[in-house]
Amino acid sequence: MMSRWVADSYMEEVYVQDNDFTHDGRLHISGDFDDLRAKIKYAEMIAERLNKYDLMRDYAIQMYRDL
């Protein structure tokens, strides 16, 4: 299963993007980072947390439907 949220970069621009394509949402990452790799790792952490939230939400919805 493909993750909904992915971290990606283009040149120096780093972002977290919604792969759902319903909204074409993209969160741009900026700030004081040691280097580009640190900025990418930060974006990956955000994407991972957003994907975990989606899984928990989907599980809760399914549990509610099964009641």
N, CA, C and O of each residue as an XYZ file, in Angstrom:
268
protein
N       0.844     -1.190      0.000
C       0.000      0.000      0.000
C       0.883      1.246      0.000
O       1.817      1.357      0.795
N       0.583      2.170     -0.889
C       1.360      3.391     -0.978
C       0.968      4.344      0.147
O      -0.213      4.491      0.461
N       1.948      4.978      0.743
C       1.681      5.957      1.797
C       1.022      7.185      1.187
O       1.352      7.613      0.081
N       0.090      7.733      1.937
C      -0.589      8.932      1.445
C       0.357     10.127      1.448
O       0.409     10.882      0.477
N       1.102     10.302      2.535
C       1.991     11.452      2.682
C       3.427     11.037      2.385
O       3.904     10.031      2.911
N       4.111     11.796      1.554
C       5.496     11.499      1.206
C       6.352     12.767      1.320
O       5.901     13.879      1.047
N       7.590     12.552      1.730
C       8.563     13.643      1.759
C       9.340     13.590      0.454
O       9.695     12.512     -0.024
N       9.602     14.754     -0.117
C      10.336     14.799     -1.374
C      11.094     16.119     -1.448
O      10.889     17.018     -0.631
N      11.956     16.216     -2.423
C      12.709     17.458     -2.600
C      13.012     17.656     -4.077
O      13.070     16.711     -4.863
N      13.200     18.902     -4.415
C      13.636     19.282     -5.748
C      14.649     20.388     -5.565
O      14.314     21.484     -5.117
N      15.884     20.097     -5.910
C      17.009     21.005     -5.690
C      17.076     21.318     -4.189
O      17.283     20.399     -3.398
N      16.914     22.548     -3.777
C      16.987     22.918     -2.362
C      15.616     22.971     -1.692
O      15.526     23.164     -0.480
N      14.553     22.801     -2.470
C      13.189     22.852     -1.934
C      12.805     21.483     -1.377
O      12.923     20.467     -2.063
N      12.344     21.468     -0.126
C      11.917     20.228      0.533
C      10.463     20.393      0.929
O      10.053     21.463      1.378
N       9.679     19.330      0.765
C       8.259     19.420      1.055
C       7.696     18.053      1.430
O       8.301     17.014      1.167
N       6.517     18.087      2.053
C       5.718     16.898      2.328
C       4.476     17.055      1.461
O       3.796     18.081      1.503
N       4.192     16.020      0.673
C       3.106     16.118     -0.302
C       2.056     15.052     -0.058
O       2.373     13.923      0.315
N       0.798     15.425     -0.274
C      -0.337     14.519     -0.159
C      -0.502     13.787     -1.489
O      -0.804     14.404     -2.510
N      -0.302     12.469     -1.471
C      -0.432     11.674     -2.691
C      -1.869     11.325     -3.035
O      -2.113     10.604     -4.003
N      -2.821     11.822     -2.261
C      -4.234     11.546     -2.496
C      -4.711     12.212     -3.787
O      -5.572     11.661     -4.474
N      -4.183     13.360     -4.126
C      -4.521     14.145     -5.307
C      -5.926     14.729     -5.276
O      -6.349     15.369     -6.238
N      -6.661     14.517     -4.178
C      -7.960     15.168     -4.042
C      -7.766     16.674     -3.865
O      -8.508     17.481     -4.426
N      -6.750     17.036     -3.070
C      -6.504     18.446     -2.781
C      -5.174     18.947     -3.329
O      -4.936     20.154     -3.370
N      -4.305     18.029     -3.752
C      -2.955     18.399     -4.203
C      -2.231     19.248     -3.159
O      -1.604     20.253     -3.494
N      -2.323     18.835     -1.888
C      -1.699     19.588     -0.808
C      -0.204     19.361     -0.741
O       0.272     18.246     -0.951
N       0.530     20.410     -0.450
C       1.978     20.326     -0.297
C       2.397     21.264      0.826
O       2.044     22.443      0.830
N       3.152     20.728      1.775
C       3.682     21.514      2.887
C       5.170     21.762      2.632
O       5.957     20.820      2.548
N       5.541     23.019      2.511
C       6.940     23.361      2.256
C       7.691     23.460      3.582
O       7.180     24.017      4.553
N       8.901     22.918      3.615
C       9.727     22.904      4.817
C      10.786     23.992      4.697
O      11.540     24.040      3.725
N      10.828     24.850      5.689
C      11.872     25.873      5.733
C      12.322     26.025      7.176
O      11.630     25.592      8.097
N      13.456     26.627      7.365
C      13.963     26.841      8.717
C      15.472     26.717      8.763
O      16.135     26.633      7.729
N      16.002     26.706      9.969
C      17.450     26.623     10.172
C      17.866     25.170     10.343
O      17.736     24.604     11.428
N      18.367     24.572      9.272
C      18.832     23.194      9.289
C      20.328     23.178      8.998
O      20.843     24.058      8.307
N      21.013     22.185      9.521
C      22.459     22.078      9.300
C      22.789     21.904      7.822
O      23.765     22.466      7.326
N      21.969     21.120      7.122
C      22.200     20.878      5.704
C      20.907     20.352      5.077
O      19.893     20.186      5.755
N      20.965     20.098      3.789
C      19.784     19.628      3.062
C      19.311     18.283      3.590
O      18.107     18.044      3.683
N      20.242     17.402      3.936
C      19.861     16.070      4.439
C      19.055     16.191      5.731
O      18.096     15.444      5.922
N      19.421     17.109      6.613
C      18.687     17.305      7.868
C      17.266     17.802      7.581
O      16.314     17.401      8.250
N      17.135     18.669      6.590
C      15.810     19.179      6.219
C      14.943     18.045      5.644
O      13.749     17.967      5.931
N      15.547     17.179      4.839
C      14.819     16.042      4.271
C      14.407     15.069      5.371
O      13.280     14.574      5.357
N      15.295     14.786      6.325
C      14.963     13.890      7.444
C      13.790     14.447      8.240
O      12.917     13.690      8.667
N      13.758     15.752      8.445
C      12.655     16.400      9.152
C      11.343     16.210      8.392
O      10.316     15.894      8.993
N      11.375     16.403      7.071
C      10.185     16.206      6.244
C       9.725     14.751      6.299
O       8.523     14.487      6.341
N      10.658     13.808      6.299
C      10.313     12.389      6.389
C       9.633     12.065      7.717
O       8.703     11.260      7.757
N      10.090     12.687      8.799
C       9.478     12.487     10.106
C       8.036     13.008     10.111
O       7.147     12.362     10.667
N       7.805     14.148      9.509
C       6.451     14.706      9.431
C       5.547     13.783      8.605
O       4.418     13.502      9.007
N       6.034     13.317      7.465
C       5.252     12.416      6.616
C       4.909     11.131      7.362
O       3.782     10.642      7.272
N       5.865     10.587      8.090
C       5.625      9.363      8.856
C       4.525      9.569      9.891
O       3.655      8.713     10.053
N       4.561     10.683     10.581
C       3.531     10.963     11.593
C       2.158     11.184     10.968
O       1.153     10.729     11.514
N       2.103     11.864      9.852
C       0.826     12.056      9.165
C       0.263     10.720      8.680
O      -0.944     10.494      8.760
N       1.113      9.847      8.186
C       0.659      8.532      7.733
C       0.167      7.686      8.903
O      -0.814      6.957      8.756
N       0.820      7.764     10.052
C       0.355      7.033     11.235
C      -1.004      7.553     11.675
O      -1.870      6.770     12.066
N      -1.198      8.858     11.616
C      -2.504      9.442     11.954
C      -3.578      8.888     11.028
O      -4.655      8.510     11.489
N      -3.301      8.836      9.730
C      -4.274      8.307      8.767
C      -4.641      6.869      9.097
O      -5.814      6.504      9.026
N      -3.654      6.041      9.459
C      -3.924      4.644      9.805
C      -4.801      4.539     11.047
O      -5.734      3.737     11.085
N      -4.500      5.354     12.072
C      -5.293      5.333     13.300
C      -6.715      5.794     13.023
O      -7.665      5.215     13.549
N      -6.873      6.820     12.211
C      -8.196      7.329     11.861
C      -8.999      6.264     11.109
O     -10.170      6.029     11.409
N      -8.358      5.627     10.132
C      -9.038      4.584      9.364
C      -9.443      3.422     10.255
O     -10.528      2.867     10.085
N      -8.601      3.046     11.191
C      -8.910      1.957     12.113
C     -10.115      2.328     12.986
O     -11.014      1.512     13.193
N     -10.125      3.563     13.495
C     -11.233      4.011     14.353
C     -12.543      4.038     13.563
O     -13.587      3.651     14.088
N     -12.498      4.483     12.326
C     -13.709      4.506     11.492
C     -14.221      3.092     11.282
O     -15.423      2.849     11.390
N     -13.330      2.156     10.985
C     -13.743      0.769     10.763
C     -14.329      0.160     12.040
O     -15.323     -0.563     11.979
N     -13.721      0.446     13.191
C     -14.226     -0.072     14.464
C     -15.634      0.467     14.723
O     -16.505     -0.266     15.191
N     -15.854      1.742     14.420
C     -17.173      2.351     14.620
C     -18.208      1.686     13.707
O     -19.335      1.427     14.130
N     -17.831      1.416     12.479
C     -18.760      0.786     11.524
C     -19.119     -0.633     11.953
O     -20.226     -1.100     11.685
N     -18.196     -1.319     12.614
C     -18.417     -2.704     13.052
C     -19.292     -2.808     14.293
O     -19.675     -3.912     14.681
N     -19.616     -1.679     14.926
C     -20.443     -1.725     16.144
C     -21.861     -2.166     15.852
O     -22.680     -2.256     16.767
